[in-house]
Amino acid sequence: MTIQPNIPSIEDMYIDAAVRHLMVARNHLQCAVLRFDDAGYEHDPTARSSSYIAGIVAEFQGRLWRPVVAAPDVPDWIAQAAAEWRADRARRGIRL
């Protein structure tokens, strides 16, 4: 019996790293929005950026998201890449 490791490809590792970086960016942007709010400021571009990144992360995790009114929808190519990425992760049995 031969045991072969389930090693992801370099492309999969890059995509996984990119999604993790987006998750960290989303968290930092949310902290920035909260700190602006605490200081009494409203910084709309930061809030929209946070919402847009949250939408991309939601696409990769297979969840629905509701964009801010002024934020554009996730492009079709990101949605297609996210669907392929989720299918590959499910096939391998890997969770993020």
N, C-alpha and C positions, 0 to 999 in steps of 0.2 A: 504494500500500500504506500503510495506516494502522497505526501502532504504538501500542497502548494499554498503559499501565503496569499492572502487576498490584499495585494498591494495596489493602491490606487495609482492611476497614471499621473504624470506630471501635470497634465491639464486639469485633472480633477483636484489635485492639491492646490493649484493656482486659484481655481474657482472657489474652493472651500476657504482659502485664505482671504480672497476678496470679499466673500460674504461675511466672514468674521470681522474684517476691517470695517465693512459697512455697518455692522452691528455696534462696533465701538464708536464709530463716527456718529451714529444715531444717538447713542447714550451721551456723548459729549455735547452734541447740539442741544439735546433736551436739557442738560445741565445749564448750558448757556442761556436758553430761553427762560428757565426758572430763575437764574441769577439776574437777568435783565428785568424780569417781573418783580423780583424782590427789591431791586433798586428803583423801581417805579418807571421803568422804560418799557416801551413796546417796540421790539425790533422784528418787524414782519419778515424780512428776508431770512433771518435765522429760523423762525418758526416754519416758514415754507420749506426751507432746506431740510429741516428735521422731518417734516411730514413726507416729503418726496423720498428721502432715504428710507423711512419706515415703510413706505409703499413698495420699494424695491426689495427690501428684506422680506416683507410679507409675501411677495410674489415667489421668492425663492423657497419660502417655507410652506407654500401652498395655501396661504390664508387670504381671505378677501380684505381689502382695505378701502377706506373712504378717503379720497384726497381732499385737501383743503380747496376751497372754491377757486382760488387763484392759481393753484398748482396744476401743471399739466398731468395727463394720465401717463401711466407707464407705457413706453413705446412697445410695439408688438414684438420686436426682436428680443427685448428683455423678458417679456412674458414667455416667449417660445423657449429661450435659453433656460429660464427658470423651470419650465415644465420638463424639459429634457434632463436637467440636473436632478430634479426630484425623482423622476422615473429611474435614473441611474442609481441614485442613493437607495431607493426602495428595492431595486433589484439586488443590490449588494447587501442590504440589511443594515446600512449605516445610518445612524441618527446624528443630527447636528447638535 
